[in-house]
């Protein structure tokens, strides 16, 4: 993982919430993770043992069946202030992965990010906060293998309290972080935080 990871959390995804501003209603805000899905609530009772990491290979597609996500993936780099770039806001169904870090399925912490909404409506990770411990995340890779992850926890953090090391820190097994905006919404400032789904590799197809 790059040594430039400090400070990514605040700008990891575009958080303006243009669609919510246009609607003028908080009734359309995305789901917020419940306390039961946080690490503090205890371990996932259905967690499978970690699978051996795979050799590095670029991801091509990501699926989260429980929230109807099926998205192609693109590479993301670092932009200004060492903040992670984001996918084009015009595309509601695309996610990105940090190309200078760990590819999903390889040993370490793989970072995936996507928009929660855009000017047209909900985007790829709008429902990320509805995930539950034990849900599956599948990543098709360039080497023809599909890395299967289980969700260990889903947490939401305010921008000012984003735990960089917890989210981006290195791991001894194959882990995954899927990140989008969330944590409440203000018409003046947009989304006030980020939702993060934590997972680890449990199988390969």
C-alpha positions in Angstrom: 0.0 0.0 0.0 1.3 3.4 -0.8 2.8 5.5 2.0 0.6 8.4 0.7 -2.5 6.9 2.2 -2.8 9.3 5.1 -5.7 11.7 4.7 -7.6 9.8 1.9 -10.8 9.4 3.9 -12.3 12.8 3.4 -12.0 12.8 -0.3 -12.3 9.1 -1.2 -15.6 9.7 -3.1 -17.4 12.7 -4.5 -19.8 13.7 -1.8 -21.7 16.7 -3.1 -25.1 14.9 -3.2 -26.4 16.9 -6.2 -29.4 14.6 -6.6 -30.4 15.1 -3.0 -30.1 18.9 -3.3 -32.3 18.8 -6.4 -34.9 16.6 -4.6 -34.8 18.8 -1.5 -35.7 15.8 0.7 -33.9 13.7 3.3 -36.3 10.9 2.6 -34.2 9.8 -0.3 -30.9 9.6 1.6 -29.1 6.2 1.2 -29.2 3.5 3.9 -27.1 3.9 7.0 -25.4 0.9 8.5 -27.0 -0.3 11.7 -25.0 -0.7 14.9 -25.4 -4.5 14.6 -23.1 -4.4 11.5 -20.2 -2.6 13.2 -17.1 -4.3 14.6 -18.1 -3.3 18.1 -21.2 -5.5 17.9 -19.1 -8.6 17.7 -17.7 -10.9 15.0 -19.7 -12.2 12.1 -21.3 -15.4 13.3 -21.2 -16.8 9.8 -17.7 -16.0 8.9 -15.8 -18.6 6.9 -12.1 -19.1 7.3 -9.8 -16.9 5.3 -8.7 -18.3 1.9 -5.1 -18.2 0.8 -4.3 -15.0 -1.1 -4.1 -15.1 -4.9 -1.3 -13.7 -7.0 -1.9 -10.1 -8.0 -4.3 -9.6 -11.0 -6.3 -6.6 -12.0 -10.1 -6.6 -11.2 -12.6 -6.4 -14.0 -16.0 -6.6 -12.4 -17.5 -6.4 -8.9 -20.8 -7.9 -7.8 -22.7 -7.6 -4.5 -25.9 -9.7 -5.0 -27.6 -8.6 -1.8 -27.8 -5.0 -3.0 -28.0 -5.6 -6.8 -24.6 -4.3 -7.6 -23.0 -5.6 -10.8 -20.4 -3.1 -12.0 -17.3 -2.9 -14.3 -14.2 -1.6 -12.6 -11.7 1.1 -13.6 -8.3 2.1 -12.2 -8.0 5.0 -9.8 -4.9 6.9 -8.8 -4.2 9.7 -6.3 -5.1 13.3 -7.1 -4.5 16.5 -5.2 -3.5 16.2 -1.5 -2.9 12.5 -2.0 -6.7 11.9 -2.1 -8.0 8.9 -4.0 -9.5 9.9 -7.4 -13.1 8.9 -8.1 -14.8 7.4 -11.1 -16.6 9.8 -13.6 -19.6 11.3 -11.9 -21.5 10.9 -15.2 -21.5 7.1 -15.0 -23.9 5.8 -12.3 -22.7 2.2 -12.6 -18.9 2.1 -12.4 -16.5 1.5 -9.4 -12.8 2.0 -9.2 -9.9 0.3 -7.4 -6.6 1.9 -6.2 -4.3 0.7 -9.0 -1.1 1.4 -7.0 -2.2 -0.7 -4.1 -3.3 -4.2 -3.6 -5.6 -5.8 -6.3 -8.7 -7.6 -4.8 -7.8 -11.1 -3.9 -4.1 -10.6 -3.4 -2.4 -10.3 0.0 -3.1 -7.0 1.6 -5.8 -4.4 1.7 -7.6 -3.7 -1.6 -9.4 -0.4 -1.9 -12.6 0.0 -4.0 -14.6 3.2 -4.2 -17.7 4.5 -6.1 -20.3 7.1 -6.0 -23.4 7.0 -3.9 -25.4 9.2 -6.3 -25.0 11.7 -9.1 -27.2 14.4 -10.7 -29.5 11.7 -12.2 -30.1 9.6 -9.1 -28.7 6.7 -7.1 -25.3 5.4 -8.2 -23.4 2.2 -7.9 -22.9 2.1 -4.1 -26.1 3.9 -3.0 -27.2 0.8 -1.0 -23.8 0.0 0.5 -25.0 0.9 4.0 -27.7 -1.8 3.8 -25.1 -4.6 3.7 -25.0 -7.2 6.5 -22.2 -9.2 8.0 -21.8 -12.4 6.0 -23.0 -10.9 2.7 -20.8 -11.8 -0.3 -18.8 -9.6 -2.6 -17.5 -11.1 -5.8 -14.7 -9.7 -7.9 -13.9 -11.1 -11.4 -10.2 -10.7 -12.2 -8.1 -10.5 -15.3 -6.6 -13.9 -14.6 -10.0 -15.6 -15.1 -10.6 -16.2 -11.4 -13.4 -14.8 -9.2 -12.4 -13.7 -5.7 -15.2 -14.2 -3.2 -15.2 -12.1 -0.1 -17.4 -12.1 3.0 -18.5 -8.9 4.7 -16.9 -8.6 8.2 -18.5 -5.2 9.1 -20.1 -2.1 7.7 -19.3 1.2 9.4 -19.9 4.9 8.8 -17.5 7.6 9.8 -17.6 11.4 9.9 -15.1 13.0 7.6 -13.2 14.6 10.5 -12.9 11.2 12.3 -12.1 8.9 9.4 -9.8 6.2 10.7 -7.2 6.0 8.0 -5.1 3.2 9.5 -8.2 1.0 10.2 -9.5 1.4 6.7 -6.2 1.5 4.7 -3.8 -0.3 6.9 -1.9 -3.3 5.6 -3.2 -6.8 6.2 -1.6 -10.3 6.4 -4.5 -11.8 4.5 -6.5 -10.8 1.4 -8.9 -8.1 2.6 -11.2 -5.6 0.8 -12.7 -2.2 1.6 -15.6 -0.9 -0.4 -16.1 2.8 0.2 -18.7 5.5 -0.7 -20.2 8.6 0.8 -22.7 8.7 3.6 -23.0 9.6 7.3 -25.8 12.1 7.0 -26.4 14.9 4.5 -26.4 18.7 4.5 -27.5 20.8 1.6 -24.6 23.2 2.3 -21.8 20.6 2.6 -23.1 17.4 1.0 -22.5 14.1 2.6 -20.8 14.4 6.0 -18.8 11.1 5.9 -18.2 7.8 4.3 -19.6 4.3 4.5 -17.1 1.5 4.5 -17.7 -2.2 4.0 -14.9 -4.4 5.3 -14.4 -7.9 4.0 -11.9 -10.8 3.6 -11.3 -13.4 1.0 -13.1 -16.7 1.7 -12.9 -18.5 -1.7 -12.0 -18.5 -5.3 -14.0 -19.7 -8.3 
